Amino acid sequence: MDDAEKYLLRQQIACALDHPSVFMGGPSQQSIHKAIRIVEILSGEYSVTPHDAMKADAEHVRSWRTSAWDSLERT
């Protein structure tokens, strides 16, 4: 997985951890930190590959995101 795919996975995990408050502007910083750790464990211990549907979203993320997947910056 590249950084864009890890970013998308991180965001999905953080949103799941924050549900239902995620609808109030996105996941909290605490949930994002937890999601980063979860993604690190998954990518270190397992072979995680995104579905084809996620690849289009990853291309979109690559077009605008300039910081690393585990950065707390919005860009």
TORMITOR-173955 format. One record per residue: residue number from 1; y, z, x of N, C-alpha, C in turn. Coordinates in nm, 2 decimals. Example, Ala and Ser with C-alpha at 12.3 -4.5 7.8 and 13.67 -1.06 7.14 Angstrom:
BEGIN
+-----+--------+--------+--------+--------+--------+--------+--------+--------+--------+
: seq :    n_Y :    n_Z :    n_X :   ca_Y :   ca_Z :   ca_X :    c_Y :    c_Z :    c_X :
+-----+--------+--------+--------+--------+--------+--------+--------+--------+--------+
:   1 :  -0.57 :   0.78 :   1.32 :  -0.45 :   0.78 :   1.23 :  -0.33 :   0.78 :   1.32 :
:   2 :  -0.22 :   0.71 :   1.28 :  -0.11 :   0.71 :   1.37 :   0.00 :   0.79 :   1.29 :
+-----+--------+--------+--------+--------+--------+--------+--------+--------+--------+
//
This chain:
BEGIN
+-----+--------+--------+--------+--------+--------+--------+--------+--------+--------+
: seq :    n_Y :    n_Z :    n_X :   ca_Y :   ca_Z :   ca_X :    c_Y :    c_Z :    c_X :
+-----+--------+--------+--------+--------+--------+--------+--------+--------+--------+
:   1 :  -0.12 :   0.00 :   0.08 :   0.00 :   0.00 :   0.00 :   0.12 :   0.00 :   0.09 :
:   2 :   0.22 :  -0.08 :   0.05 :   0.35 :  -0.08 :   0.12 :   0.45 :   0.02 :   0.06 :
:   3 :   0.56 :   0.03 :   0.12 :   0.66 :   0.13 :   0.07 :   0.70 :   0.11 :  -0.08 :
:   4 :   0.72 :  -0.02 :  -0.12 :   0.76 :  -0.04 :  -0.26 :   0.65 :   0.01 :  -0.36 :
:   5 :   0.52 :  -0.02 :  -0.32 :   0.41 :   0.03 :  -0.41 :   0.40 :   0.18 :  -0.41 :
:   6 :   0.42 :   0.24 :  -0.29 :   0.42 :   0.39 :  -0.29 :   0.54 :   0.45 :  -0.36 :
:   7 :   0.65 :   0.38 :  -0.36 :   0.77 :   0.43 :  -0.44 :   0.74 :   0.42 :  -0.59 :
:   8 :   0.68 :   0.32 :  -0.63 :   0.64 :   0.31 :  -0.78 :   0.54 :   0.41 :  -0.82 :
:   9 :   0.44 :   0.43 :  -0.73 :   0.34 :   0.54 :  -0.76 :   0.40 :   0.67 :  -0.76 :
:  10 :   0.49 :   0.70 :  -0.66 :   0.56 :   0.83 :  -0.66 :   0.64 :   0.85 :  -0.78 :
:  11 :   0.72 :   0.75 :  -0.83 :   0.80 :   0.76 :  -0.95 :   0.71 :   0.79 :  -1.07 :
:  12 :   0.60 :   0.72 :  -1.08 :   0.51 :   0.74 :  -1.20 :   0.45 :   0.88 :  -1.20 :
:  13 :   0.41 :   0.93 :  -1.08 :   0.36 :   1.07 :  -1.07 :   0.47 :   1.17 :  -1.11 :
:  14 :   0.59 :   1.15 :  -1.05 :   0.70 :   1.24 :  -1.08 :   0.74 :   1.24 :  -1.22 :
:  15 :   0.74 :   1.13 :  -1.29 :   0.77 :   1.12 :  -1.43 :   0.66 :   1.20 :  -1.51 :
:  16 :   0.54 :   1.18 :  -1.47 :   0.43 :   1.25 :  -1.54 :   0.44 :   1.40 :  -1.53 :
:  17 :   0.48 :   1.45 :  -1.41 :   0.50 :   1.59 :  -1.38 :   0.62 :   1.65 :  -1.46 :
:  18 :   0.72 :   1.57 :  -1.49 :   0.84 :   1.61 :  -1.56 :   0.84 :   1.59 :  -1.71 :
:  19 :   0.74 :   1.52 :  -1.76 :   0.73 :   1.49 :  -1.90 :   0.75 :   1.61 :  -1.98 :
:  20 :   0.83 :   1.62 :  -2.09 :   0.91 :   1.52 :  -2.15 :   1.06 :   1.51 :  -2.10 :
:  21 :   1.09 :   1.60 :  -2.01 :   1.23 :   1.60 :  -1.96 :   1.27 :   1.48 :  -1.88 :
:  22 :   1.18 :   1.40 :  -1.84 :   1.20 :   1.28 :  -1.76 :   1.30 :   1.19 :  -1.83 :
:  23 :   1.31 :   1.20 :  -1.96 :   1.39 :   1.11 :  -2.04 :   1.54 :   1.14 :  -2.03 :
:  24 :   1.57 :   1.25 :  -1.96 :   1.71 :   1.30 :  -1.94 :   1.76 :   1.25 :  -1.81 :
:  25 :   1.73 :   1.14 :  -1.76 :   1.79 :   1.08 :  -1.64 :   1.70 :   1.07 :  -1.52 :
:  26 :   1.57 :   1.07 :  -1.55 :   1.47 :   1.05 :  -1.44 :   1.41 :   1.18 :  -1.40 :
:  27 :   1.31 :   1.17 :  -1.31 :   1.24 :   1.29 :  -1.27 :   1.33 :   1.38 :  -1.18 :
:  28 :   1.30 :   1.51 :  -1.18 :   1.37 :   1.60 :  -1.10 :   1.34 :   1.59 :  -0.95 :
:  29 :   1.42 :   1.64 :  -0.87 :   1.40 :   1.64 :  -0.72 :   1.27 :   1.71 :  -0.69 :
:  30 :   1.24 :   1.83 :  -0.76 :   1.12 :   1.90 :  -0.73 :   1.00 :   1.82 :  -0.77 :
:  31 :   1.00 :   1.75 :  -0.88 :   0.88 :   1.66 :  -0.91 :   0.87 :   1.55 :  -0.81 :
:  32 :   0.98 :   1.49 :  -0.77 :   0.97 :   1.39 :  -0.67 :   0.91 :   1.44 :  -0.54 :
:  33 :   0.95 :   1.56 :  -0.49 :   0.89 :   1.62 :  -0.37 :   0.74 :   1.64 :  -0.39 :
:  34 :   0.70 :   1.69 :  -0.51 :   0.55 :   1.70 :  -0.54 :   0.48 :   1.57 :  -0.54 :
:  35 :   0.54 :   1.47 :  -0.60 :   0.48 :   1.34 :  -0.61 :   0.47 :   1.27 :  -0.47 :
:  36 :   0.57 :   1.30 :  -0.38 :   0.56 :   1.25 :  -0.24 :   0.44 :   1.30 :  -0.17 :
:  37 :   0.42 :   1.43 :  -0.19 :   0.30 :   1.50 :  -0.13 :   0.17 :   1.45 :  -0.18 :
:  38 :   0.16 :   1.42 :  -0.31 :   0.04 :   1.37 :  -0.38 :   0.01 :   1.23 :  -0.33 :
:  39 :   0.12 :   1.15 :  -0.31 :   0.10 :   1.01 :  -0.26 :   0.05 :   1.01 :  -0.12 :
:  40 :   0.11 :   1.10 :  -0.04 :   0.06 :   1.12 :   0.10 :  -0.08 :   1.15 :   0.11 :
:  41 :  -0.13 :   1.24 :   0.03 :  -0.27 :   1.28 :   0.02 :  -0.36 :   1.17 :  -0.02 :
:  42 :  -0.32 :   1.10 :  -0.13 :  -0.40 :   0.99 :  -0.18 :  -0.41 :   0.88 :  -0.08 :
:  43 :  -0.29 :   0.84 :  -0.02 :  -0.30 :   0.73 :   0.07 :  -0.37 :   0.76 :   0.21 :
:  44 :  -0.37 :   0.89 :   0.24 :  -0.43 :   0.93 :   0.36 :  -0.58 :   0.95 :   0.35 :
:  45 :  -0.63 :   0.99 :   0.23 :  -0.77 :   1.01 :   0.21 :  -0.85 :   0.91 :   0.13 :
:  46 :  -0.77 :   0.82 :   0.06 :  -0.84 :   0.72 :  -0.03 :  -0.78 :   0.59 :  -0.01 :
:  47 :  -0.85 :   0.49 :  -0.05 :  -0.80 :   0.35 :  -0.05 :  -0.74 :   0.32 :  -0.19 :
:  48 :  -0.61 :   0.32 :  -0.20 :  -0.54 :   0.30 :  -0.33 :  -0.48 :   0.16 :  -0.33 :
:  49 :  -0.52 :   0.08 :  -0.43 :  -0.46 :  -0.05 :  -0.44 :  -0.40 :  -0.07 :  -0.58 :
:  50 :  -0.29 :  -0.12 :  -0.59 :  -0.22 :  -0.14 :  -0.72 :  -0.28 :  -0.25 :  -0.80 :
:  51 :  -0.27 :  -0.24 :  -0.93 :  -0.32 :  -0.35 :  -1.02 :  -0.22 :  -0.47 :  -1.01 :
:  52 :  -0.26 :  -0.58 :  -1.05 :  -0.18 :  -0.70 :  -1.04 :  -0.05 :  -0.68 :  -1.12 :
:  53 :  -0.05 :  -0.61 :  -1.23 :   0.07 :  -0.59 :  -1.31 :   0.18 :  -0.52 :  -1.23 :
:  54 :   0.14 :  -0.43 :  -1.14 :   0.23 :  -0.35 :  -1.06 :   0.29 :  -0.43 :  -0.95 :
:  55 :   0.22 :  -0.54 :  -0.91 :   0.27 :  -0.62 :  -0.80 :   0.41 :  -0.68 :  -0.83 :
:  56 :   0.42 :  -0.72 :  -0.95 :   0.55 :  -0.78 :  -0.99 :   0.66 :  -0.68 :  -0.99 :
:  57 :   0.63 :  -0.55 :  -1.03 :   0.73 :  -0.45 :  -1.02 :   0.76 :  -0.41 :  -0.88 :
:  58 :   0.66 :  -0.42 :  -0.79 :   0.68 :  -0.39 :  -0.65 :   0.77 :  -0.50 :  -0.59 :
:  59 :   0.76 :  -0.62 :  -0.63 :   0.85 :  -0.73 :  -0.58 :   0.99 :  -0.70 :  -0.62 :
:  60 :   1.01 :  -0.65 :  -0.74 :   1.14 :  -0.62 :  -0.79 :   1.20 :  -0.50 :  -0.71 :
:  61 :   1.12 :  -0.40 :  -0.68 :   1.17 :  -0.29 :  -0.60 :   1.21 :  -0.33 :  -0.46 :
:  62 :   1.13 :  -0.42 :  -0.40 :   1.16 :  -0.47 :  -0.26 :   1.29 :  -0.54 :  -0.26 :
:  63 :   1.33 :  -0.60 :  -0.37 :   1.46 :  -0.67 :  -0.37 :   1.58 :  -0.58 :  -0.37 :
:  64 :   1.57 :  -0.46 :  -0.41 :   1.69 :  -0.37 :  -0.41 :   1.68 :  -0.24 :  -0.33 :
:  65 :   1.56 :  -0.19 :  -0.31 :   1.54 :  -0.06 :  -0.24 :   1.54 :  -0.08 :  -0.09 :
:  66 :   1.63 :  -0.01 :  -0.02 :   1.65 :  -0.02 :   0.13 :   1.59 :   0.10 :   0.20 :
:  67 :   1.58 :   0.21 :   0.14 :   1.53 :   0.33 :   0.21 :   1.38 :   0.34 :   0.19 :
:  68 :   1.32 :   0.43 :   0.27 :   1.18 :   0.45 :   0.27 :   1.13 :   0.51 :   0.14 :
:  69 :   1.00 :   0.49 :   0.11 :   0.95 :   0.53 :  -0.02 :   0.96 :   0.68 :  -0.04 :
:  70 :   0.95 :   0.76 :   0.07 :   0.96 :   0.90 :   0.05 :   1.10 :   0.96 :   0.07 :
:  71 :   1.20 :   0.87 :   0.08 :   1.34 :   0.92 :   0.09 :   1.38 :   0.95 :  -0.05 :
:  72 :   1.47 :   1.06 :  -0.06 :   1.52 :   1.10 :  -0.19 :   1.64 :   1.02 :  -0.23 :
:  73 :   1.69 :   0.92 :  -0.14 :   1.80 :   0.84 :  -0.18 :   1.76 :   0.75 :  -0.30 :
:  74 :   1.86 :   0.71 :  -0.38 :   1.83 :   0.63 :  -0.49 :   1.82 :   0.48 :  -0.45 :
:  75 :   1.87 :   0.44 :  -0.33 :   1.86 :   0.30 :  -0.29 :   1.77 :   0.29 :  -0.17 :
+-----+--------+--------+--------+--------+--------+--------+--------+--------+--------+
//
